[in-house]
């Protein structure tokens, strides 16, 4: 994930005795020259910070008073993010002999005064919290922290915490490090902070921080983290199964209608809810219902989005986009993908967004790997969905770190997966062929699998997988587009998918024979409802009927319609 923001504490981290040394100033300048935005996040009062640091133009934004005050040095604009305590609070503290200093929002006292300060807070029934910062105590409105101030600064700058590295030294930096994608503590600071940080800067003092910042300025990606940000896959018999997916490429593979798009959608919606920016290239319209989540929109219904559309779609860092290509003919889909994926790769290189790219039907689009996409794939952050892993470019498979498989009935495809995992192909094929639609396996290509094939029950989702279910199944079409049974005179036309399913269950085989042999049902589903995934499934049933491999086509067609639109619980993909 691209390194785009440095959120840095001041005292004890970058400054010693209030002084920001030349080596740290030089490292901050190198960081900005590398295109990284600097947000200074400090417990100091703004006036006091200006007194010790002088000109604050070395930062793009300053969060002061532990998250309560925000200023932008270039414009000089400052704002108080919360209301201050009433004047009676500071007056009462001083009346009791407590040395209190008022900021714009906080009140600061010596840390050893905490018991007496707490008595005043309780006596006056004030909604204040006590935050310790080494030898000082800050009294702040509830829910104010360095994290809340950082988020306000990044929102104003249209930047994401998921492209942010934060560094601090003391107990009031816990929330700051937790908010950032990667949290860094300094070894000479709080041991408790170092214990929960993703990384620890060794050495002693700001000079070590300067060296760390220079090294990060030369590297466009955030360093590896400790996996604290995870998504839930499902449940094993005795425990939940979760994955750390940041900057890791995920392959989800399985038969058509085996649940693989459900799994990919499950991972995507959790990332979206955590305010990661996700781009989903959706050839069949399987991910449209994710639009119900905040910040998610669907594009491509009128025309495939171009590079400018993608730029606008991700102008806010917590936005996500589903590109629905279900209405686009297959040959045009290849052209669209040939333009979309490199455009997304360029956007990620320049802005760090989207954080994850999901490509369904990846075997169609990644048989040969575009050079720009290949470079981006090497940085991670892709989810690839396919029922034909054997057709993926070998270079793609080499970059895959996590493999999740739903049911696979073809041993050749299971063998293709086994070539990239330390498992026996025959044993894997045996497991995959027995999976139900609500089950999947995690292959031992990642530490979370513990060296074994992990079979699990797929977790439920907040959003439905199929296309609004009953809404679409019962939606009537205009008279001219209704399905007419030409071999059953006097029978009313089917005006909806639900109507077609009901009539197929009742009609004699003779009334269906002509339509099955001429692929009328699949053509109607494709041309009228633009549901190419369902149309392909029905076309396979029609082919089986024409070739004599089955004498009952009505039942499977009804089952396919209900499976895609009416099924309760985890639907199939």
HUURSUL-V557994 format. One record per run of one state. SS is the DSSP state (H for helix, E for strand, L for the rest). FROM is the first residue (numbers start at 1). TO is the last residue. If there is no record, write none. Layout:
<<SS & FROM & TO> <SS & FROM & TO>>
This chain:
<<L & 1 & 1> <E & 2 & 2> <L & 3 & 4> <E & 5 & 8> <L & 9 & 10> <E & 11 & 11> <L & 12 & 14> <E & 15 & 16> <L & 17 & 18> <E & 19 & 20> <L & 21 & 21> <H & 22 & 33> <L & 34 & 36> <E & 37 & 41> <L & 42 & 45> <H & 46 & 53> <L & 54 & 60> <E & 61 & 64> <H & 65 & 67> <L & 68 & 68> <E & 69 & 72> <L & 73 & 76> <E & 77 & 80> <L & 81 & 86> <H & 87 & 95> <L & 96 & 100> <E & 101 & 102> <L & 103 & 106> <E & 107 & 110> <H & 111 & 124> <L & 125 & 127> <E & 128 & 133> <L & 134 & 135> <E & 136 & 141> <L & 142 & 145> <H & 146 & 157> <L & 158 & 160> <H & 161 & 163> <E & 164 & 168> <L & 169 & 170> <H & 171 & 179> <L & 180 & 181> <E & 182 & 186> <L & 187 & 190> <H & 191 & 196> <L & 197 & 198> <E & 199 & 201> <L & 202 & 205> <H & 206 & 217> <L & 218 & 220> <E & 221 & 221> <L & 222 & 230> <E & 231 & 235> <L & 236 & 239> <E & 240 & 243> <L & 244 & 249> <E & 250 & 253> <L & 254 & 259> <H & 260 & 273> <L & 274 & 277> <E & 278 & 282> <L & 283 & 287> <H & 288 & 292> <L & 293 & 295> <E & 296 & 299> <L & 300 & 306> <H & 307 & 313> <L & 314 & 319> <E & 320 & 324> <L & 325 & 329> <H & 330 & 351> <L & 352 & 355> <E & 356 & 359> <L & 360 & 361> <H & 362 & 365> <L & 366 & 370> <H & 371 & 377> <L & 378 & 381> <E & 382 & 386> <L & 387 & 388> <H & 389 & 391> <L & 392 & 393> <H & 394 & 399> <L & 400 & 401> <E & 402 & 405> <L & 406 & 410> <H & 411 & 418> <L & 419 & 424> <H & 425 & 432> <L & 433 & 438> <E & 439 & 442> <L & 443 & 446> <H & 447 & 449> <L & 450 & 453> <E & 454 & 458> <L & 459 & 469> <H & 470 & 473> <L & 474 & 478> <H & 479 & 481> <L & 482 & 482> <E & 483 & 483> <L & 484 & 493> <E & 494 & 494> <L & 495 & 496> <H & 497 & 506> <L & 507 & 508> <H & 509 & 511> <L & 512 & 512> <H & 513 & 517> <L & 518 & 519> <H & 520 & 527> <L & 528 & 531> <H & 532 & 546> <L & 547 & 553> <H & 554 & 565> <L & 566 & 573>>
